[in-house]
Amino acid sequence: MSMPKHKFSVTMTCEGCSGAVSRILSRLEDVKFEIDLPNQLVWIESDKDADFLLETLKKCGKPVTYQGTQ
């Protein structure tokens, strides 16, 4: 069974922004993620709660919006 894939919009304007997001997410257990910098999207595959992932992403200091699961 595959994990749900959550889509987040994160305001990222440069590699530094995406690097900050990457550092935060790589600390989590059992999480796979892709960062789409041109479209300012972050895809996270995880069994963790969407609210938890949202709060975690907000630690990068950028505006984050949850866009739902795929």
Gaussian input, Z-matrix of N, CA and C with variables (Angstrom, degrees):
# hf/3-21g

backbone

0 1
 N
 C     1     B1
 C     2     B2     1     A1
 N     3     B3     2     A2     1     D1
 C     4     B4     3     A3     2     D2
 C     5     B5     4     A4     3     D3
 N     6     B6     5     A5     4     D4
 C     7     B7     6     A6     5     D5
 C     8     B8     7     A7     6     D6
 N     9     B9     8     A8     7     D7
 C    10    B10     9     A9     8     D8
 C    11    B11    10    A10     9     D9
 N    12    B12    11    A11    10    D10
 C    13    B13    12    A12    11    D11
 C    14    B14    13    A13    12    D12
 N    15    B15    14    A14    13    D13
 C    16    B16    15    A15    14    D14
 C    17    B17    16    A16    15    D15
 N    18    B18    17    A17    16    D16
 C    19    B19    18    A18    17    D17
 C    20    B20    19    A19    18    D18
 N    21    B21    20    A20    19    D19
 C    22    B22    21    A21    20    D20
 C    23    B23    22    A22    21    D21
 N    24    B24    23    A23    22    D22
 C    25    B25    24    A24    23    D23
 C    26    B26    25    A25    24    D24
 N    27    B27    26    A26    25    D25
 C    28    B28    27    A27    26    D26
 C    29    B29    28    A28    27    D27
 N    30    B30    29    A29    28    D28
 C    31    B31    30    A30    29    D29
 C    32    B32    31    A31    30    D30
 N    33    B33    32    A32    31    D31
 C    34    B34    33    A33    32    D32
 C    35    B35    34    A34    33    D33
 N    36    B36    35    A35    34    D34
 C    37    B37    36    A36    35    D35
 C    38    B38    37    A37    36    D36
 N    39    B39    38    A38    37    D37
 C    40    B40    39    A39    38    D38
 C    41    B41    40    A40    39    D39
 N    42    B42    41    A41    40    D40
 C    43    B43    42    A42    41    D41
 C    44    B44    43    A43    42    D42
 N    45    B45    44    A44    43    D43
 C    46    B46    45    A45    44    D44
 C    47    B47    46    A46    45    D45
 N    48    B48    47    A47    46    D46
 C    49    B49    48    A48    47    D47
 C    50    B50    49    A49    48    D48
 N    51    B51    50    A50    49    D49
 C    52    B52    51    A51    50    D50
 C    53    B53    52    A52    51    D51
 N    54    B54    53    A53    52    D52
 C    55    B55    54    A54    53    D53
 C    56    B56    55    A55    54    D54
 N    57    B57    56    A56    55    D55
 C    58    B58    57    A57    56    D56
 C    59    B59    58    A58    57    D57
 N    60    B60    59    A59    58    D58
 C    61    B61    60    A60    59    D59
 C    62    B62    61    A61    60    D60
 N    63    B63    62    A62    61    D61
 C    64    B64    63    A63    62    D62
 C    65    B65    64    A64    63    D63
 N    66    B66    65    A65    64    D64
 C    67    B67    66    A66    65    D65
 C    68    B68    67    A67    66    D66
 N    69    B69    68    A68    67    D67
 C    70    B70    69    A69    68    D68
 C    71    B71    70    A70    69    D69
 N    72    B72    71    A71    70    D70
 C    73    B73    72    A72    71    D71
 C    74    B74    73    A73    72    D72
 N    75    B75    74    A74    73    D73
 C    76    B76    75    A75    74    D74
 C    77    B77    76    A76    75    D75
 N    78    B78    77    A77    76    D76
 C    79    B79    78    A78    77    D77
 C    80    B80    79    A79    78    D78
 N    81    B81    80    A80    79    D79
 C    82    B82    81    A81    80    D80
 C    83    B83    82    A82    81    D81
 N    84    B84    83    A83    82    D82
 C    85    B85    84    A84    83    D83
 C    86    B86    85    A85    84    D84
 N    87    B87    86    A86    85    D85
 C    88    B88    87    A87    86    D86
 C    89    B89    88    A88    87    D87
 N    90    B90    89    A89    88    D88
 C    91    B91    90    A90    89    D89
 C    92    B92    91    A91    90    D90
 N    93    B93    92    A92    91    D91
 C    94    B94    93    A93    92    D92
 C    95    B95    94    A94    93    D93
 N    96    B96    95    A95    94    D94
 C    97    B97    96    A96    95    D95
 C    98    B98    97    A97    96    D96
 N    99    B99    98    A98    97    D97
 C   100   B100    99    A99    98    D98
 C   101   B101   100   A100    99    D99
 N   102   B102   101   A101   100   D100
 C   103   B103   102   A102   101   D101
 C   104   B104   103   A103   102   D102
 N   105   B105   104   A104   103   D103
 C   106   B106   105   A105   104   D104
 C   107   B107   106   A106   105   D105
 N   108   B108   107   A107   106   D106
 C   109   B109   108   A108   107   D107
 C   110   B110   109   A109   108   D108
 N   111   B111   110   A110   109   D109
 C   112   B112   111   A111   110   D110
 C   113   B113   112   A112   111   D111
 N   114   B114   113   A113   112   D112
 C   115   B115   114   A114   113   D113
 C   116   B116   115   A115   114   D114
 N   117   B117   116   A116   115   D115
 C   118   B118   117   A117   116   D116
 C   119   B119   118   A118   117   D117
 N   120   B120   119   A119   118   D118
 C   121   B121   120   A120   119   D119
 C   122   B122   121   A121   120   D120
 N   123   B123   122   A122   121   D121
 C   124   B124   123   A123   122   D122
 C   125   B125   124   A124   123   D123
 N   126   B126   125   A125   124   D124
 C   127   B127   126   A126   125   D125
 C   128   B128   127   A127   126   D126
 N   129   B129   128   A128   127   D127
 C   130   B130   129   A129   128   D128
 C   131   B131   130   A130   129   D129
 N   132   B132   131   A131   130   D130
 C   133   B133   132   A132   131   D131
 C   134   B134   133   A133   132   D132
 N   135   B135   134   A134   133   D133
 C   136   B136   135   A135   134   D134
 C   137   B137   136   A136   135   D135
 N   138   B138   137   A137   136   D136
 C   139   B139   138   A138   137   D137
 C   140   B140   139   A139   138   D138
 N   141   B141   140   A140   139   D139
 C   142   B142   141   A141   140   D140
 C   143   B143   142   A142   141   D141
 N   144   B144   143   A143   142   D142
 C   145   B145   144   A144   143   D143
 C   146   B146   145   A145   144   D144
 N   147   B147   146   A146   145   D145
 C   148   B148   147   A147   146   D146
 C   149   B149   148   A148   147   D147
 N   150   B150   149   A149   148   D148
 C   151   B151   150   A150   149   D149
 C   152   B152   151   A151   150   D150
 N   153   B153   152   A152   151   D151
 C   154   B154   153   A153   152   D152
 C   155   B155   154   A154   153   D153
 N   156   B156   155   A155   154   D154
 C   157   B157   156   A156   155   D155
 C   158   B158   157   A157   156   D156
 N   159   B159   158   A158   157   D157
 C   160   B160   159   A159   158   D158
 C   161   B161   160   A160   159   D159
 N   162   B162   161   A161   160   D160
 C   163   B163   162   A162   161   D161
 C   164   B164   163   A163   162   D162
 N   165   B165   164   A164   163   D163
 C   166   B166   165   A165   164   D164
 C   167   B167   166   A166   165   D165
 N   168   B168   167   A167   166   D166
 C   169   B169   168   A168   167   D167
 C   170   B170   169   A169   168   D168
 N   171   B171   170   A170   169   D169
 C   172   B172   171   A171   170   D170
 C   173   B173   172   A172   171   D171
 N   174   B174   173   A173   172   D172
 C   175   B175   174   A174   173   D173
 C   176   B176   175   A175   174   D174
 N   177   B177   176   A176   175   D175
 C   178   B178   177   A177   176   D176
 C   179   B179   178   A178   177   D177
 N   180   B180   179   A179   178   D178
 C   181   B181   180   A180   179   D179
 C   182   B182   181   A181   180   D180
 N   183   B183   182   A182   181   D181
 C   184   B184   183   A183   182   D182
 C   185   B185   184   A184   183   D183
 N   186   B186   185   A185   184   D184
 C   187   B187   186   A186   185   D185
 C   188   B188   187   A187   186   D186
 N   189   B189   188   A188   187   D187
 C   190   B190   189   A189   188   D188
 C   191   B191   190   A190   189   D189
 N   192   B192   191   A191   190   D190
 C   193   B193   192   A192   191   D191
 C   194   B194   193   A193   192   D192
 N   195   B195   194   A194   193   D193
 C   196   B196   195   A195   194   D194
 C   197   B197   196   A196   195   D195
 N   198   B198   197   A197   196   D196
 C   199   B199   198   A198   197   D197
 C   200   B200   199   A199   198   D198
 N   201   B201   200   A200   199   D199
 C   202   B202   201   A201   200   D200
 C   203   B203   202   A202   201   D201
 N   204   B204   203   A203   202   D202
 C   205   B205   204   A204   203   D203
 C   206   B206   205   A205   204   D204
 N   207   B207   206   A206   205   D205
 C   208   B208   207   A207   206   D206
 C   209   B209   208   A208   207   D207

   B1=1.4622
   B2=1.5187
   B3=1.3029
   B4=1.4612
   B5=1.5249
   B6=1.3049
   B7=1.4575
   B8=1.5222
   B9=1.3370
   B10=1.4652
   B11=1.5284
   B12=1.3178
   B13=1.4628
   B14=1.5260
   B15=1.3158
   B16=1.4612
   B17=1.5216
   B18=1.3179
   B19=1.4638
   B20=1.5334
   B21=1.3230
   B22=1.4650
   B23=1.5204
   B24=1.3111
   B25=1.4562
   B26=1.5251
   B27=1.3270
   B28=1.4667
   B29=1.5240
   B30=1.3299
   B31=1.4540
   B32=1.5238
   B33=1.3299
   B34=1.4665
   B35=1.5188
   B36=1.3105
   B37=1.4628
   B38=1.5212
   B39=1.3325
   B40=1.4614
   B41=1.5233
   B42=1.3303
   B43=1.4577
   B44=1.5224
   B45=1.3154
   B46=1.4661
   B47=1.5206
   B48=1.3383
   B49=1.4712
   B50=1.5239
   B51=1.3385
   B52=1.4588
   B53=1.5300
   B54=1.3199
   B55=1.4661
   B56=1.5131
   B57=1.3405
   B58=1.4664
   B59=1.5296
   B60=1.3237
   B61=1.4642
   B62=1.5304
   B63=1.3156
   B64=1.4563
   B65=1.5343
   B66=1.3366
   B67=1.4723
   B68=1.5253
   B69=1.3213
   B70=1.4657
   B71=1.5320
   B72=1.3226
   B73=1.4657
   B74=1.5215
   B75=1.3089
   B76=1.4672
   B77=1.5260
   B78=1.3324
   B79=1.4707
   B80=1.5255
   B81=1.3245
   B82=1.4675
   B83=1.5211
   B84=1.3174
   B85=1.4685
   B86=1.5302
   B87=1.3173
   B88=1.4701
   B89=1.5258
   B90=1.3168
   B91=1.4563
   B92=1.5271
   B93=1.3287
   B94=1.4630
   B95=1.5186
   B96=1.3222
   B97=1.4649
   B98=1.5226
   B99=1.3222
   B100=1.4618
   B101=1.5119
   B102=1.3255
   B103=1.4555
   B104=1.5232
   B105=1.3230
   B106=1.4647
   B107=1.5338
   B108=1.3315
   B109=1.4694
   B110=1.5304
   B111=1.3529
   B112=1.4773
   B113=1.5268
   B114=1.3339
   B115=1.4651
   B116=1.5267
   B117=1.3399
   B118=1.4665
   B119=1.5269
   B120=1.3432
   B121=1.4590
   B122=1.5178
   B123=1.3164
   B124=1.4565
   B125=1.5224
   B126=1.3349
   B127=1.4627
   B128=1.5068
   B129=1.3147
   B130=1.4586
   B131=1.5188
   B132=1.3268
   B133=1.4645
   B134=1.5132
   B135=1.3286
   B136=1.4574
   B137=1.5170
   B138=1.3429
   B139=1.4625
   B140=1.5254
   B141=1.3151
   B142=1.4696
   B143=1.5283
   B144=1.3053
   B145=1.4525
   B146=1.5351
   B147=1.3153
   B148=1.4682
   B149=1.5254
   B150=1.3397
   B151=1.4688
   B152=1.5278
   B153=1.3377
   B154=1.4610
   B155=1.5275
   B156=1.3218
   B157=1.4608
   B158=1.5290
   B159=1.3284
   B160=1.4690
   B161=1.5235
   B162=1.3409
   B163=1.4671
   B164=1.5261
   B165=1.3334
   B166=1.4627
   B167=1.5282
   B168=1.3319
   B169=1.4649
   B170=1.5280
   B171=1.3185
   B172=1.4692
   B173=1.5291
   B174=1.3374
   B175=1.4664
   B176=1.5249
   B177=1.3309
   B178=1.4651
   B179=1.5355
   B180=1.3387
   B181=1.4662
   B182=1.5221
   B183=1.3142
   B184=1.4710
   B185=1.5234
   B186=1.3550
   B187=1.4603
   B188=1.5252
   B189=1.3264
   B190=1.4627
   B191=1.5258
   B192=1.3177
   B193=1.4597
   B194=1.5298
   B195=1.3151
   B196=1.4679
   B197=1.5203
   B198=1.3348
   B199=1.4694
   B200=1.5352
   B201=1.3198
   B202=1.4603
   B203=1.5147
   B204=1.3434
   B205=1.4559
   B206=1.5086
   B207=1.3168
   B208=1.4533
   B209=1.5068
   A1=109.74
   A2=117.02
   A3=118.67
   A4=110.56
   A5=114.01
   A6=120.32
   A7=108.85
   A8=116.46
   A9=118.08
   A10=110.19
   A11=114.79
   A12=120.55
   A13=107.56
   A14=115.83
   A15=121.54
   A16=110.05
   A17=115.08
   A18=120.63
   A19=108.75
   A20=115.01
   A21=120.61
   A22=109.36
   A23=115.31
   A24=121.39
   A25=105.96
   A26=116.34
   A27=120.89
   A28=107.40
   A29=116.97
   A30=120.17
   A31=109.24
   A32=115.96
   A33=122.26
   A34=107.61
   A35=116.43
   A36=119.60
   A37=112.89
   A38=117.08
   A39=118.68
   A40=110.77
   A41=115.57
   A42=121.23
   A43=111.27
   A44=117.33
   A45=121.42
   A46=110.87
   A47=115.82
   A48=121.04
   A49=110.19
   A50=115.78
   A51=118.48
   A52=110.26
   A53=116.62
   A54=120.57
   A55=111.53
   A56=116.49
   A57=121.31
   A58=109.91
   A59=116.58
   A60=121.92
   A61=109.71
   A62=115.36
   A63=121.46
   A64=111.79
   A65=116.43
   A66=120.72
   A67=111.33
   A68=116.83
   A69=121.25
   A70=111.23
   A71=116.23
   A72=120.17
   A73=112.28
   A74=117.27
   A75=119.07
   A76=112.16
   A77=117.35
   A78=121.15
   A79=112.64
   A80=116.49
   A81=120.58
   A82=110.91
   A83=115.61
   A84=121.60
   A85=109.93
   A86=116.65
   A87=122.32
   A88=113.88
   A89=115.72
   A90=120.04
   A91=108.09
   A92=115.79
   A93=120.33
   A94=105.94
   A95=116.48
   A96=117.66
   A97=111.92
   A98=114.55
   A99=122.37
   A100=106.37
   A101=115.67
   A102=120.31
   A103=108.60
   A104=115.38
   A105=122.01
   A106=105.99
   A107=115.04
   A108=120.22
   A109=113.54
   A110=119.74
   A111=118.98
   A112=113.38
   A113=116.59
   A114=120.21
   A115=113.15
   A116=116.19
   A117=122.42
   A118=111.82
   A119=114.68
   A120=120.64
   A121=110.31
   A122=114.77
   A123=121.18
   A124=107.26
   A125=115.90
   A126=122.02
   A127=107.41
   A128=117.35
   A129=120.72
   A130=109.44
   A131=115.65
   A132=120.86
   A133=107.05
   A134=115.33
   A135=119.22
   A136=110.66
   A137=115.62
   A138=120.93
   A139=110.20
   A140=116.37
   A141=119.52
   A142=109.87
   A143=114.19
   A144=122.49
   A145=111.36
   A146=117.32
   A147=121.51
   A148=111.66
   A149=116.99
   A150=120.29
   A151=110.85
   A152=115.68
   A153=120.47
   A154=109.90
   A155=116.98
   A156=121.11
   A157=110.87
   A158=115.73
   A159=120.80
   A160=110.56
   A161=116.67
   A162=120.77
   A163=111.24
   A164=115.91
   A165=120.48
   A166=110.38
   A167=116.43
   A168=120.42
   A169=111.81
   A170=116.60
   A171=120.07
   A172=112.05
   A173=116.55
   A174=119.99
   A175=112.45
   A176=117.26
   A177=118.71
   A178=110.84
   A179=116.66
   A180=120.13
   A181=114.67
   A182=117.08
   A183=121.19
   A184=109.79
   A185=116.84
   A186=118.89
   A187=110.62
   A188=116.65
   A189=121.89
   A190=109.24
   A191=116.33
   A192=121.65
   A193=108.47
   A194=115.54
   A195=120.10
   A196=108.59
   A197=116.71
   A198=120.94
   A199=112.96
   A200=116.83
   A201=118.80
   A202=112.90
   A203=115.62
   A204=120.44
   A205=110.38
   A206=114.54
   A207=119.99
   A208=108.87
   D1=131.32
   D2=-178.56
   D3=-87.77
   D4=154.62
   D5=-179.84
   D6=-78.85
   D7=152.12
   D8=176.66
   D9=-63.88
   D10=147.22
   D11=179.25
   D12=-108.02
   D13=114.03
   D14=-177.41
   D15=-95.39
   D16=140.09
   D17=-179.03
   D18=-111.95
   D19=127.28
   D20=177.98
   D21=-125.81
   D22=142.18
   D23=171.52
   D24=-96.75
   D25=124.14
   D26=-179.00
   D27=-128.51
   D28=129.56
   D29=179.30
   D30=-71.75
   D31=101.20
   D32=-179.91
   D33=-126.71
   D34=122.45
   D35=-176.95
   D36=-107.81
   D37=-10.22
   D38=-175.74
   D39=-155.07
   D40=175.53
   D41=178.35
   D42=-61.64
   D43=-31.70
   D44=178.60
   D45=-62.04
   D46=-41.60
   D47=178.81
   D48=-63.99
   D49=-48.57
   D50=-178.05
   D51=-67.73
   D52=-30.63
   D53=176.73
   D54=-65.07
   D55=-39.23
   D56=178.41
   D57=-64.02
   D58=-43.07
   D59=178.49
   D60=-63.00
   D61=-44.83
   D62=-179.90
   D63=-60.25
   D64=-43.79
   D65=179.58
   D66=-62.08
   D67=-42.99
   D68=-179.68
   D69=-64.60
   D70=-46.06
   D71=-176.69
   D72=-71.73
   D73=-30.77
   D74=-177.94
   D75=-71.08
   D76=-13.29
   D77=176.05
   D78=-78.35
   D79=-18.37
   D80=-177.01
   D81=-80.70
   D82=147.15
   D83=176.29
   D84=-81.77
   D85=147.67
   D86=172.73
   D87=51.62
   D88=46.10
   D89=179.16
   D90=-130.24
   D91=129.60
   D92=172.63
   D93=-112.89
   D94=138.26
   D95=-179.49
   D96=-142.94
   D97=155.53
   D98=173.77
   D99=-129.38
   D100=139.07
   D101=176.98
   D102=-112.74
   D103=124.31
   D104=178.00
   D105=-107.78
   D106=89.17
   D107=-175.39
   D108=-62.89
   D109=-45.93
   D110=-179.55
   D111=-56.49
   D112=-37.67
   D113=-179.27
   D114=-97.29
   D115=2.78
   D116=178.66
   D117=54.18
   D118=47.47
   D119=179.37
   D120=-122.93
   D121=148.33
   D122=173.86
   D123=-127.97
   D124=126.21
   D125=176.87
   D126=-105.32
   D127=128.14
   D128=-180.00
   D129=-125.42
   D130=124.08
   D131=174.50
   D132=-98.53
   D133=116.23
   D134=-175.40
   D135=-165.22
   D136=151.78
   D137=172.83
   D138=-86.35
   D139=-4.72
   D140=-178.18
   D141=-69.72
   D142=155.90
   D143=179.30
   D144=-61.79
   D145=139.07
   D146=-179.99
   D147=-58.64
   D148=-37.82
   D149=179.44
   D150=-63.75
   D151=-39.03
   D152=177.97
   D153=-63.55
   D154=-44.25
   D155=-179.99
   D156=-64.85
   D157=-39.51
   D158=178.27
   D159=-61.59
   D160=-48.44
   D161=179.30
   D162=-62.10
   D163=-38.54
   D164=178.29
   D165=-63.08
   D166=-46.30
   D167=179.96
   D168=-62.85
   D169=-34.15
   D170=-178.64
   D171=-64.25
   D172=-19.28
   D173=178.85
   D174=-64.71
   D175=-16.29
   D176=178.48
   D177=-77.83
   D178=-5.27
   D179=175.86
   D180=82.34
   D181=9.00
   D182=179.98
   D183=-107.16
   D184=153.83
   D185=173.50
   D186=-62.53
   D187=131.77
   D188=-178.78
   D189=-128.72
   D190=136.94
   D191=177.05
   D192=-128.19
   D193=134.17
   D194=176.66
   D195=-82.46
   D196=130.21
   D197=-175.68
   D198=-108.89
   D199=1.13
   D200=179.45
   D201=104.20
   D202=-179.39
   D203=179.87
   D204=-104.61
   D205=160.98
   D206=178.47
   D207=-110.38

